[in-house]
Amino acid sequence: MKDRWKDNNVDLSLLSERIAQFFAKRQFTTSLKGGGDDYVVVAAPKAFHGIAEKIKLHVLGSPDDFSVDFIAGS
């Protein structure tokens, strides 16, 4: 699932950190990589949450025109 936002002036670094924190608070192991206009957050369940595979979120673009691509296994 991919969503796109325009004209919001969002700090993509902060957005990516908050996404990682969201999953960490729900007992997922998280990693955050990237910088500038391209970030990748990967969340893997520590325990079974009804989700058995890693979740990947790709944040790409500029503060005023960016997309978030949510990829959750098969």
C-alpha positions as CSV (number, residue, x, y, z in Angstrom):
1,M,0.0,0.0,0.0
2,K,1.4,3.4,-1.0
3,D,0.2,6.8,0.1
4,R,1.4,10.2,-1.1
5,W,1.2,13.5,0.7
6,K,1.8,17.0,-0.8
7,D,2.2,20.5,0.7
8,N,2.6,19.4,4.3
9,N,6.2,20.4,5.0
10,V,7.0,17.2,7.1
11,D,10.4,16.5,8.5
12,L,10.9,13.0,7.0
13,S,13.6,12.1,9.5
14,L,11.3,12.8,12.4
15,L,8.4,11.0,10.6
16,S,10.6,7.9,10.1
17,E,11.7,8.0,13.7
18,R,8.1,8.2,14.9
19,I,7.1,5.3,12.7
20,A,9.9,3.2,14.2
21,Q,8.8,4.2,17.8
22,F,5.2,3.2,17.0
23,F,6.3,-0.3,16.3
24,A,8.9,-0.5,19.1
25,K,6.1,0.4,21.6
26,R,4.2,-2.6,20.3
27,Q,7.1,-5.0,21.0
28,F,8.6,-5.1,17.5
29,T,12.3,-5.0,16.8
30,T,12.9,-2.0,14.6
31,S,15.6,-0.6,12.4
32,L,15.8,2.7,10.7
33,K,18.2,3.4,7.8
34,G,18.6,6.2,5.3
35,G,18.8,10.0,5.3
36,G,17.9,13.0,3.3
37,D,14.9,12.1,1.1
38,D,15.0,8.3,1.5
39,Y,14.3,6.3,4.7
40,V,13.5,2.7,5.4
41,V,11.9,1.4,8.6
42,V,11.9,-2.4,9.1
43,A,9.8,-3.8,12.0
44,A,10.0,-7.5,13.0
45,P,7.7,-9.1,15.6
46,K,9.4,-10.3,18.8
47,A,6.4,-12.4,19.6
48,F,3.5,-13.6,17.5
49,H,1.1,-10.6,16.9
50,G,-0.8,-12.3,14.1
51,I,2.1,-11.1,12.0
52,A,4.8,-13.6,11.2
53,E,6.9,-11.6,8.8
54,K,8.8,-8.3,8.7
55,I,7.0,-5.1,7.9
56,K,8.9,-2.6,5.7
57,L,8.0,1.1,5.4
58,H,9.7,3.2,2.7
59,V,9.5,7.0,3.2
60,L,10.7,8.7,0.0
61,G,10.5,12.3,-1.3
62,S,10.8,15.8,0.0
63,P,9.1,17.5,2.9
64,D,6.4,19.0,0.6
65,D,5.9,15.9,-1.6
66,F,6.6,12.5,-0.2
67,S,5.2,9.0,-0.2
68,V,5.1,6.1,2.4
69,D,5.1,2.6,0.9
70,F,3.9,-0.1,3.4
71,I,5.1,-3.6,2.6
72,A,4.0,-6.4,4.8
73,G,5.1,-9.9,3.6
74,S,2.8,-12.1,1.7
